[in-house]
Amino acid sequence: MYEEYTQERIAQLRTAKGVSARDMSLSLGQNDSYINRIENKRSLPSLTGLFYICEYLGVTPMEFFDTGSAYPAQMAELIRELRKLDAAELELVTNMVKTLASK
């Protein structure tokens, strides 16, 4: 169950980041087919490898396994920025998000 999820999640987050499997593999210091083999269900990363993949994708392992968020890196960045706002500014952003989400 988690094996297939892991392989699909890597593909989803890599695509959202706009990077090729080959470029990601090389950036991780692996051979050029490393990510391709994982995404095509021929291999699984080690735990250490998964940590490096998460770091590369800009997500924590917790965010990686959060099935409720299709864009965990963007959500984490948004939350970091929201923490800088005061109560009135947060209320404005909340109303704007509600308006966008209702469309």
Backbone as XML, in Angstrom:
<?xml version="1.0"?>
<chain id="A" units="angstrom">
  <residue number="1" name="MET">
    <atom name="N" x="0.828" y="-1.191" z="0.000"/>
    <atom name="CA" x="0.000" y="0.000" z="0.000"/>
    <atom name="C" x="0.875" y="1.259" z="0.000"/>
  </residue>
  <residue number="2" name="TYR">
    <atom name="N" x="1.769" y="1.394" z="0.970"/>
    <atom name="CA" x="2.612" y="2.587" z="1.025"/>
    <atom name="C" x="3.672" y="2.588" z="-0.066"/>
  </residue>
  <residue number="3" name="GLU">
    <atom name="N" x="4.022" y="1.391" z="-0.551"/>
    <atom name="CA" x="5.006" y="1.329" z="-1.627"/>
    <atom name="C" x="4.480" y="2.058" z="-2.852"/>
  </residue>
  <residue number="4" name="GLU">
    <atom name="N" x="3.267" y="1.704" z="-3.272"/>
    <atom name="CA" x="2.673" y="2.337" z="-4.451"/>
    <atom name="C" x="2.433" y="3.826" z="-4.203"/>
  </residue>
  <residue number="5" name="TYR">
    <atom name="N" x="1.958" y="4.166" z="-3.013"/>
    <atom name="CA" x="1.732" y="5.573" z="-2.685"/>
    <atom name="C" x="3.038" y="6.357" z="-2.795"/>
  </residue>
  <residue number="6" name="THR">
    <atom name="N" x="4.112" y="5.809" z="-2.263"/>
    <atom name="CA" x="5.411" y="6.485" z="-2.287"/>
    <atom name="C" x="5.846" y="6.747" z="-3.715"/>
  </residue>
  <residue number="7" name="GLN">
    <atom name="N" x="5.726" y="5.754" z="-4.563"/>
    <atom name="CA" x="6.141" y="5.908" z="-5.957"/>
    <atom name="C" x="5.294" y="6.953" z="-6.671"/>
  </residue>
  <residue number="8" name="GLU">
    <atom name="N" x="3.989" y="6.920" z="-6.451"/>
    <atom name="CA" x="3.091" y="7.879" z="-7.102"/>
    <atom name="C" x="3.284" y="9.292" z="-6.544"/>
  </residue>
  <residue number="9" name="ARG">
    <atom name="N" x="3.532" y="9.396" z="-5.251"/>
    <atom name="CA" x="3.706" y="10.709" z="-4.620"/>
    <atom name="C" x="4.974" y="11.390" z="-5.123"/>
  </residue>
  <residue number="10" name="ILE">
    <atom name="N" x="6.038" y="10.626" z="-5.290"/>
    <atom name="CA" x="7.268" y="11.202" z="-5.828"/>
    <atom name="C" x="6.996" y="11.771" z="-7.217"/>
  </residue>
  <residue number="11" name="ALA">
    <atom name="N" x="6.299" y="11.016" z="-8.050"/>
    <atom name="CA" x="5.980" y="11.487" z="-9.404"/>
    <atom name="C" x="5.120" y="12.748" z="-9.350"/>
  </residue>
  <residue number="12" name="GLN">
    <atom name="N" x="4.130" y="12.759" z="-8.477"/>
    <atom name="CA" x="3.229" y="13.910" z="-8.351"/>
    <atom name="C" x="3.994" y="15.165" z="-7.938"/>
  </residue>
  <residue number="13" name="LEU">
    <atom name="N" x="4.799" y="15.052" z="-6.905"/>
    <atom name="CA" x="5.520" y="16.220" z="-6.392"/>
    <atom name="C" x="6.629" y="16.660" z="-7.339"/>
  </residue>
  <residue number="14" name="ARG">
    <atom name="N" x="7.259" y="15.719" z="-7.990"/>
    <atom name="CA" x="8.310" y="16.068" z="-8.964"/>
    <atom name="C" x="7.695" y="16.832" z="-10.130"/>
  </residue>
  <residue number="15" name="THR">
    <atom name="N" x="6.555" y="16.357" z="-10.622"/>
    <atom name="CA" x="5.868" y="17.025" z="-11.727"/>
    <atom name="C" x="5.422" y="18.426" z="-11.314"/>
  </residue>
  <residue number="16" name="ALA">
    <atom name="N" x="4.890" y="18.552" z="-10.107"/>
    <atom name="CA" x="4.462" y="19.863" z="-9.610"/>
    <atom name="C" x="5.649" y="20.826" z="-9.511"/>
  </residue>
  <residue number="17" name="LYS">
    <atom name="N" x="6.821" y="20.298" z="-9.212"/>
    <atom name="CA" x="8.027" y="21.122" z="-9.119"/>
    <atom name="C" x="8.550" y="21.492" z="-10.509"/>
  </residue>
  <residue number="18" name="GLY">
    <atom name="N" x="8.097" y="20.756" z="-11.528"/>
    <atom name="CA" x="8.487" y="21.062" z="-12.898"/>
    <atom name="C" x="9.885" y="20.594" z="-13.267"/>
  </residue>
  <residue number="19" name="VAL">
    <atom name="N" x="10.311" y="19.476" z="-12.701"/>
    <atom name="CA" x="11.652" y="18.963" z="-12.962"/>
    <atom name="C" x="11.537" y="17.562" z="-13.556"/>
  </residue>
  <residue number="20" name="SER">
    <atom name="N" x="12.440" y="17.221" z="-14.437"/>
    <atom name="CA" x="12.423" y="15.892" z="-15.039"/>
    <atom name="C" x="12.965" y="14.859" z="-14.058"/>
  </residue>
  <residue number="21" name="ALA">
    <atom name="N" x="12.582" y="13.620" z="-14.283"/>
    <atom name="CA" x="13.072" y="12.521" z="-13.438"/>
    <atom name="C" x="14.590" y="12.428" z="-13.544"/>
  </residue>
  <residue number="22" name="ARG">
    <atom name="N" x="15.116" y="12.627" z="-14.734"/>
    <atom name="CA" x="16.562" y="12.554" z="-14.941"/>
    <atom name="C" x="17.282" y="13.650" z="-14.161"/>
  </residue>
  <residue number="23" name="ASP">
    <atom name="N" x="16.797" y="14.889" z="-14.271"/>
    <atom name="CA" x="17.437" y="15.996" z="-13.565"/>
    <atom name="C" x="17.370" y="15.803" z="-12.051"/>
  </residue>
  <residue number="24" name="MET">
    <atom name="N" x="16.241" y="15.307" z="-11.578"/>
    <atom name="CA" x="16.105" y="15.073" z="-10.137"/>
    <atom name="C" x="17.081" y="13.996" z="-9.687"/>
  </residue>
  <residue number="25" name="SER">
    <atom name="N" x="17.174" y="12.922" z="-10.463"/>
    <atom name="CA" x="18.105" y="11.840" z="-10.132"/>
    <atom name="C" x="19.525" y="12.361" z="-10.015"/>
  </residue>
  <residue number="26" name="LEU">
    <atom name="N" x="19.950" y="13.127" z="-11.006"/>
    <atom name="CA" x="21.317" y="13.646" z="-11.017"/>
    <atom name="C" x="21.543" y="14.637" z="-9.881"/>
  </residue>
  <residue number="27" name="SER">
    <atom name="N" x="20.528" y="15.450" z="-9.578"/>
    <atom name="CA" x="20.644" y="16.412" z="-8.475"/>
    <atom name="C" x="20.786" y="15.708" z="-7.133"/>
  </residue>
  <residue number="28" name="LEU">
    <atom name="N" x="20.232" y="14.513" z="-7.037"/>
    <atom name="CA" x="20.336" y="13.727" z="-5.806"/>
    <atom name="C" x="21.636" y="12.931" z="-5.744"/>
  </residue>
  <residue number="29" name="GLY">
    <atom name="N" x="22.456" y="13.058" z="-6.785"/>
    <atom name="CA" x="23.729" y="12.344" z="-6.806"/>
    <atom name="C" x="23.589" y="10.880" z="-7.200"/>
  </residue>
  <residue number="30" name="GLN">
    <atom name="N" x="22.507" y="10.571" z="-7.862"/>
    <atom name="CA" x="22.244" y="9.194" z="-8.279"/>
    <atom name="C" x="22.437" y="9.070" z="-9.793"/>
  </residue>
  <residue number="31" name="ASN">
    <atom name="N" x="22.331" y="7.837" z="-10.303"/>
    <atom name="CA" x="22.420" y="7.675" z="-11.752"/>
    <atom name="C" x="21.166" y="8.253" z="-12.396"/>
  </residue>
  <residue number="32" name="ASP">
    <atom name="N" x="21.215" y="8.493" z="-13.686"/>
    <atom name="CA" x="20.155" y="9.241" z="-14.357"/>
    <atom name="C" x="18.791" y="8.551" z="-14.386"/>
  </residue>
  <residue number="33" name="SER">
    <atom name="N" x="18.714" y="7.263" z="-14.074"/>
    <atom name="CA" x="17.433" y="6.556" z="-14.102"/>
    <atom name="C" x="16.872" y="6.248" z="-12.703"/>
  </residue>
  <residue number="34" name="TYR">
    <atom name="N" x="17.492" y="6.769" z="-11.661"/>
    <atom name="CA" x="17.097" y="6.474" z="-10.275"/>
    <atom name="C" x="15.615" y="6.779" z="-10.025"/>
  </residue>
  <residue number="35" name="ILE">
    <atom name="N" x="15.184" y="7.991" z="-10.296"/>
    <atom name="CA" x="13.800" y="8.385" z="-10.039"/>
    <atom name="C" x="12.859" y="7.661" z="-10.996"/>
  </residue>
  <residue number="36" name="ASN">
    <atom name="N" x="13.259" y="7.507" z="-12.239"/>
    <atom name="CA" x="12.440" y="6.795" z="-13.211"/>
    <atom name="C" x="12.154" y="5.369" z="-12.746"/>
  </residue>
  <residue number="37" name="ARG">
    <atom name="N" x="13.153" y="4.686" z="-12.216"/>
    <atom name="CA" x="12.966" y="3.318" z="-11.716"/>
    <atom name="C" x="11.988" y="3.291" z="-10.539"/>
  </residue>
  <residue number="38" name="ILE">
    <atom name="N" x="12.063" y="4.303" z="-9.682"/>
    <atom name="CA" x="11.137" y="4.375" z="-8.542"/>
    <atom name="C" x="9.720" y="4.624" z="-9.038"/>
  </residue>
  <residue number="39" name="GLU">
    <atom name="N" x="9.558" y="5.630" z="-9.891"/>
    <atom name="CA" x="8.219" y="5.988" z="-10.370"/>
    <atom name="C" x="7.576" y="4.888" z="-11.214"/>
  </residue>
  <residue number="40" name="ASN">
    <atom name="N" x="8.378" y="4.073" z="-11.868"/>
    <atom name="CA" x="7.855" y="2.974" z="-12.678"/>
    <atom name="C" x="7.753" y="1.663" z="-11.900"/>
  </residue>
  <residue number="41" name="LYS">
    <atom name="N" x="7.810" y="1.788" z="-10.582"/>
    <atom name="CA" x="7.577" y="0.666" z="-9.664"/>
    <atom name="C" x="8.575" y="-0.483" z="-9.830"/>
  </residue>
  <residue number="42" name="ARG">
    <atom name="N" x="9.797" y="-0.140" z="-10.215"/>
    <atom name="CA" x="10.844" y="-1.150" z="-10.311"/>
    <atom name="C" x="11.784" y="-1.094" z="-9.115"/>
  </residue>
  <residue number="43" name="SER">
    <atom name="N" x="11.635" y="-0.053" z="-8.287"/>
    <atom name="CA" x="12.543" y="0.143" z="-7.158"/>
    <atom name="C" x="11.847" y="1.000" z="-6.110"/>
  </residue>
  <residue number="44" name="LEU">
    <atom name="N" x="12.386" y="0.979" z="-4.925"/>
    <atom name="CA" x="11.942" y="1.865" z="-3.846"/>
    <atom name="C" x="13.171" y="2.528" z="-3.248"/>
  </residue>
  <residue number="45" name="PRO">
    <atom name="N" x="13.040" y="3.784" z="-2.825"/>
    <atom name="CA" x="14.192" y="4.417" z="-2.182"/>
    <atom name="C" x="14.384" y="3.864" z="-0.777"/>
  </residue>
  <residue number="46" name="SER">
    <atom name="N" x="15.617" y="3.911" z="-0.312"/>
    <atom name="CA" x="15.871" y="3.586" z="1.092"/>
    <atom name="C" x="15.260" y="4.695" z="1.938"/>
  </residue>
  <residue number="47" name="LEU">
    <atom name="N" x="15.216" y="4.496" z="3.238"/>
    <atom name="CA" x="14.696" y="5.544" z="4.116"/>
    <atom name="C" x="15.536" y="6.807" z="3.984"/>
  </residue>
  <residue number="48" name="THR">
    <atom name="N" x="16.852" y="6.646" z="3.959"/>
    <atom name="CA" x="17.735" y="7.793" z="3.778"/>
    <atom name="C" x="17.474" y="8.441" z="2.420"/>
  </residue>
  <residue number="49" name="GLY">
    <atom name="N" x="17.308" y="7.610" z="1.400"/>
    <atom name="CA" x="17.009" y="8.129" z="0.069"/>
    <atom name="C" x="15.714" y="8.913" z="0.046"/>
  </residue>
  <residue number="50" name="LEU">
    <atom name="N" x="14.695" y="8.422" z="0.763"/>
    <atom name="CA" x="13.417" y="9.135" z="0.834"/>
    <atom name="C" x="13.587" y="10.483" z="1.518"/>
  </residue>
  <residue number="51" name="PHE">
    <atom name="N" x="14.424" y="10.544" z="2.549"/>
    <atom name="CA" x="14.683" y="11.826" z="3.210"/>
    <atom name="C" x="15.327" y="12.823" z="2.242"/>
  </residue>
  <residue number="52" name="TYR">
    <atom name="N" x="16.270" y="12.351" z="1.442"/>
    <atom name="CA" x="16.906" y="13.220" z="0.451"/>
    <atom name="C" x="15.898" y="13.666" z="-0.616"/>
  </residue>
  <residue number="53" name="ILE">
    <atom name="N" x="15.023" y="12.760" z="-1.010"/>
    <atom name="CA" x="13.993" y="13.101" z="-1.988"/>
    <atom name="C" x="13.065" y="14.166" z="-1.418"/>
  </residue>
  <residue number="54" name="CYS">
    <atom name="N" x="12.653" y="13.997" z="-0.171"/>
    <atom name="CA" x="11.792" y="14.996" z="0.481"/>
    <atom name="C" x="12.480" y="16.351" z="0.540"/>
  </residue>
  <residue number="55" name="GLU">
    <atom name="N" x="13.733" y="16.352" z="0.927"/>
    <atom name="CA" x="14.489" y="17.606" z="0.997"/>
    <atom name="C" x="14.548" y="18.270" z="-0.376"/>
  </residue>
  <residue number="56" name="TYR">
    <atom name="N" x="14.823" y="17.488" z="-1.395"/>
    <atom name="CA" x="14.895" y="18.020" z="-2.762"/>
    <atom name="C" x="13.550" y="18.616" z="-3.183"/>
  </residue>
  <residue number="57" name="LEU">
    <atom name="N" x="12.460" y="17.938" z="-2.824"/>
    <atom name="CA" x="11.130" y="18.398" z="-3.213"/>
    <atom name="C" x="10.613" y="19.531" z="-2.333"/>
  </residue>
  <residue number="58" name="GLY">
    <atom name="N" x="11.337" y="19.841" z="-1.258"/>
    <atom name="CA" x="10.944" y="20.941" z="-0.381"/>
    <atom name="C" x="9.809" y="20.598" z="0.557"/>
  </residue>
  <residue number="59" name="VAL">
    <atom name="N" x="9.714" y="19.316" z="0.938"/>
    <atom name="CA" x="8.674" y="18.886" z="1.865"/>
    <atom name="C" x="9.300" y="18.083" z="2.995"/>
  </residue>
  <residue number="60" name="THR">
    <atom name="N" x="8.628" y="18.061" z="4.122"/>
    <atom name="CA" x="9.059" y="17.205" z="5.218"/>
    <atom name="C" x="8.499" y="15.801" z="4.953"/>
  </residue>
  <residue number="61" name="PRO">
    <atom name="N" x="9.052" y="14.778" z="5.592"/>
    <atom name="CA" x="8.453" y="13.443" z="5.438"/>
    <atom name="C" x="6.975" y="13.434" z="5.852"/>
  </residue>
  <residue number="62" name="MET">
    <atom name="N" x="6.632" y="14.194" z="6.877"/>
    <atom name="CA" x="5.227" y="14.276" z="7.299"/>
    <atom name="C" x="4.366" y="14.848" z="6.172"/>
  </residue>
  <residue number="63" name="GLU">
    <atom name="N" x="4.835" y="15.903" z="5.527"/>
    <atom name="CA" x="4.084" y="16.492" z="4.414"/>
    <atom name="C" x="4.038" y="15.535" z="3.225"/>
  </residue>
  <residue number="64" name="PHE">
    <atom name="N" x="5.111" y="14.786" z="3.018"/>
    <atom name="CA" x="5.146" y="13.826" z="1.921"/>
    <atom name="C" x="4.018" y="12.809" z="2.063"/>
  </residue>
  <residue number="65" name="PHE">
    <atom name="N" x="3.782" y="12.330" z="3.285"/>
    <atom name="CA" x="2.761" y="11.311" z="3.513"/>
    <atom name="C" x="1.384" y="11.882" z="3.836"/>
  </residue>
  <residue number="66" name="ASP">
    <atom name="N" x="1.217" y="13.193" z="3.757"/>
    <atom name="CA" x="-0.085" y="13.836" z="3.983"/>
    <atom name="C" x="-0.922" y="13.678" z="2.726"/>
  </residue>
  <residue number="67" name="THR">
    <atom name="N" x="-1.824" y="12.717" z="2.737"/>
    <atom name="CA" x="-2.638" y="12.437" z="1.552"/>
    <atom name="C" x="-3.676" y="13.523" z="1.279"/>
  </residue>
  <residue number="68" name="GLY">
    <atom name="N" x="-3.902" y="14.404" z="2.223"/>
    <atom name="CA" x="-4.897" y="15.455" z="2.039"/>
    <atom name="C" x="-4.369" y="16.684" z="1.331"/>
  </residue>
  <residue number="69" name="SER">
    <atom name="N" x="-3.096" y="16.725" z="1.013"/>
    <atom name="CA" x="-2.510" y="17.905" z="0.387"/>
    <atom name="C" x="-1.788" y="17.525" z="-0.897"/>
  </residue>
  <residue number="70" name="ALA">
    <atom name="N" x="-2.298" y="18.027" z="-2.018"/>
    <atom name="CA" x="-1.666" y="17.760" z="-3.312"/>
    <atom name="C" x="-0.425" y="18.624" z="-3.511"/>
  </residue>
  <residue number="71" name="TYR">
    <atom name="N" x="-0.335" y="19.725" z="-2.780"/>
    <atom name="CA" x="0.770" y="20.678" z="-2.945"/>
    <atom name="C" x="1.401" y="21.019" z="-1.598"/>
  </residue>
  <residue number="72" name="PRO">
    <atom name="N" x="2.045" y="20.064" z="-0.960"/>
    <atom name="CA" x="2.557" y="20.306" z="0.395"/>
    <atom name="C" x="3.644" y="21.369" z="0.467"/>
  </residue>
  <residue number="73" name="ALA">
    <atom name="N" x="4.492" y="21.484" z="-0.529"/>
    <atom name="CA" x="5.552" y="22.503" z="-0.487"/>
    <atom name="C" x="4.944" y="23.899" z="-0.507"/>
  </residue>
  <residue number="74" name="GLN">
    <atom name="N" x="3.934" y="24.096" z="-1.337"/>
    <atom name="CA" x="3.275" y="25.398" z="-1.408"/>
    <atom name="C" x="2.505" y="25.699" z="-0.124"/>
  </residue>
  <residue number="75" name="MET">
    <atom name="N" x="1.889" y="24.667" z="0.453"/>
    <atom name="CA" x="1.164" y="24.863" z="1.706"/>
    <atom name="C" x="2.121" y="25.264" z="2.830"/>
  </residue>
  <residue number="76" name="ALA">
    <atom name="N" x="3.270" y="24.607" z="2.888"/>
    <atom name="CA" x="4.250" y="24.933" z="3.926"/>
    <atom name="C" x="4.743" y="26.363" z="3.770"/>
  </residue>
  <residue number="77" name="GLU">
    <atom name="N" x="4.997" y="26.772" z="2.536"/>
    <atom name="CA" x="5.446" y="28.145" z="2.289"/>
    <atom name="C" x="4.361" y="29.144" z="2.680"/>
  </residue>
  <residue number="78" name="LEU">
    <atom name="N" x="3.125" y="28.853" z="2.327"/>
    <atom name="CA" x="2.010" y="29.732" z="2.679"/>
    <atom name="C" x="1.882" y="29.877" z="4.192"/>
  </residue>
  <residue number="79" name="ILE">
    <atom name="N" x="1.988" y="28.778" z="4.900"/>
    <atom name="CA" x="1.879" y="28.820" z="6.366"/>
    <atom name="C" x="3.009" y="29.646" z="6.974"/>
  </residue>
  <residue number="80" name="ARG">
    <atom name="N" x="4.222" y="29.498" z="6.433"/>
    <atom name="CA" x="5.344" y="30.315" z="6.933"/>
    <atom name="C" x="5.046" y="31.805" z="6.759"/>
  </residue>
  <residue number="81" name="GLU">
    <atom name="N" x="4.481" y="32.167" z="5.625"/>
    <atom name="CA" x="4.164" y="33.571" z="5.372"/>
    <atom name="C" x="2.991" y="34.041" z="6.224"/>
  </residue>
  <residue number="82" name="LEU">
    <atom name="N" x="2.003" y="33.193" z="6.422"/>
    <atom name="CA" x="0.844" y="33.565" z="7.242"/>
    <atom name="C" x="1.232" y="33.855" z="8.683"/>
  </residue>
  <residue number="83" name="ARG">
    <atom name="N" x="2.238" y="33.182" z="9.171"/>
    <atom name="CA" x="2.687" y="33.394" z="10.554"/>
    <atom name="C" x="3.220" y="34.810" z="10.771"/>
  </residue>
  <residue number="84" name="LYS">
    <atom name="N" x="3.538" y="35.506" z="9.721"/>
    <atom name="CA" x="4.066" y="36.869" z="9.822"/>
    <atom name="C" x="2.962" y="37.919" z="9.920"/>
  </residue>
  <residue number="85" name="LEU">
    <atom name="N" x="1.708" y="37.524" z="9.717"/>
    <atom name="CA" x="0.596" y="38.470" z="9.676"/>
    <atom name="C" x="-0.037" y="38.678" z="11.046"/>
  </residue>
  <residue number="86" name="ASP">
    <atom name="N" x="-0.654" y="39.843" z="11.210"/>
    <atom name="CA" x="-1.410" y="40.093" z="12.437"/>
    <atom name="C" x="-2.842" y="39.589" z="12.251"/>
  </residue>
  <residue number="87" name="ALA">
    <atom name="N" x="-3.667" y="39.722" z="13.282"/>
    <atom name="CA" x="-5.025" y="39.163" z="13.262"/>
    <atom name="C" x="-5.883" y="39.754" z="12.148"/>
  </residue>
  <residue number="88" name="ALA">
    <atom name="N" x="-5.817" y="41.060" z="11.951"/>
    <atom name="CA" x="-6.631" y="41.714" z="10.922"/>
    <atom name="C" x="-6.215" y="41.243" z="9.520"/>
  </residue>
  <residue number="89" name="GLU">
    <atom name="N" x="-4.908" y="41.118" z="9.311"/>
    <atom name="CA" x="-4.417" y="40.658" z="8.011"/>
    <atom name="C" x="-4.808" y="39.199" z="7.759"/>
  </residue>
  <residue number="90" name="LEU">
    <atom name="N" x="-4.757" y="38.389" z="8.812"/>
    <atom name="CA" x="-5.177" y="36.998" z="8.675"/>
    <atom name="C" x="-6.659" y="36.895" z="8.323"/>
  </residue>
  <residue number="91" name="GLU">
    <atom name="N" x="-7.468" y="37.754" z="8.888"/>
    <atom name="CA" x="-8.902" y="37.768" z="8.582"/>
    <atom name="C" x="-9.125" y="38.101" z="7.108"/>
  </residue>
  <residue number="92" name="LEU">
    <atom name="N" x="-8.388" y="39.069" z="6.593"/>
    <atom name="CA" x="-8.500" y="39.418" z="5.170"/>
    <atom name="C" x="-8.114" y="38.236" z="4.283"/>
  </residue>
  <residue number="93" name="VAL">
    <atom name="N" x="-7.020" y="37.587" z="4.599"/>
    <atom name="CA" x="-6.554" y="36.441" z="3.812"/>
    <atom name="C" x="-7.564" y="35.298" z="3.906"/>
  </residue>
  <residue number="94" name="THR">
    <atom name="N" x="-8.097" y="35.057" z="5.079"/>
    <atom name="CA" x="-9.085" y="33.999" z="5.262"/>
    <atom name="C" x="-10.298" y="34.234" z="4.385"/>
  </residue>
  <residue number="95" name="ASN">
    <atom name="N" x="-10.793" y="35.465" z="4.373"/>
    <atom name="CA" x="-11.958" y="35.788" z="3.540"/>
    <atom name="C" x="-11.640" y="35.620" z="2.057"/>
  </residue>
  <residue number="96" name="MET">
    <atom name="N" x="-10.451" y="36.011" z="1.655"/>
    <atom name="CA" x="-10.058" y="35.868" z="0.259"/>
    <atom name="C" x="-9.979" y="34.390" z="-0.133"/>
  </residue>
  <residue number="97" name="VAL">
    <atom name="N" x="-9.403" y="33.579" z="0.740"/>
    <atom name="CA" x="-9.296" y="32.144" z="0.467"/>
    <atom name="C" x="-10.683" y="31.513" z="0.397"/>
  </residue>
  <residue number="98" name="LYS">
    <atom name="N" x="-11.567" y="31.883" z="1.285"/>
    <atom name="CA" x="-12.937" y="31.351" z="1.251"/>
    <atom name="C" x="-13.612" y="31.700" z="-0.057"/>
  </residue>
  <residue number="99" name="THR">
    <atom name="N" x="-13.417" y="32.932" z="-0.526"/>
    <atom name="CA" x="-14.006" y="33.356" z="-1.799"/>
    <atom name="C" x="-13.441" y="32.534" z="-2.949"/>
  </residue>
  <residue number="100" name="LEU">
    <atom name="N" x="-12.121" y="32.349" z="-2.977"/>
    <atom name="CA" x="-11.491" y="31.563" z="-4.033"/>
    <atom name="C" x="-11.940" y="30.103" z="-3.990"/>
  </residue>
  <residue number="101" name="ALA">
    <atom name="N" x="-12.027" y="29.545" z="-2.798"/>
    <atom name="CA" x="-12.381" y="28.131" z="-2.647"/>
    <atom name="C" x="-13.846" y="27.849" z="-3.018"/>
  </residue>
  <residue number="102" name="SER">
    <atom name="N" x="-14.690" y="28.851" z="-2.951"/>
    <atom name="CA" x="-16.108" y="28.638" z="-3.248"/>
    <atom name="C" x="-16.400" y="28.668" z="-4.746"/>
  </residue>
  <residue number="103" name="LYS">
    <atom name="N" x="-15.407" y="29.012" z="-5.548"/>
    <atom name="CA" x="-15.619" y="29.083" z="-7.011"/>
    <atom name="C" x="-15.510" y="27.746" z="-7.655"/>
  </residue>
</chain>
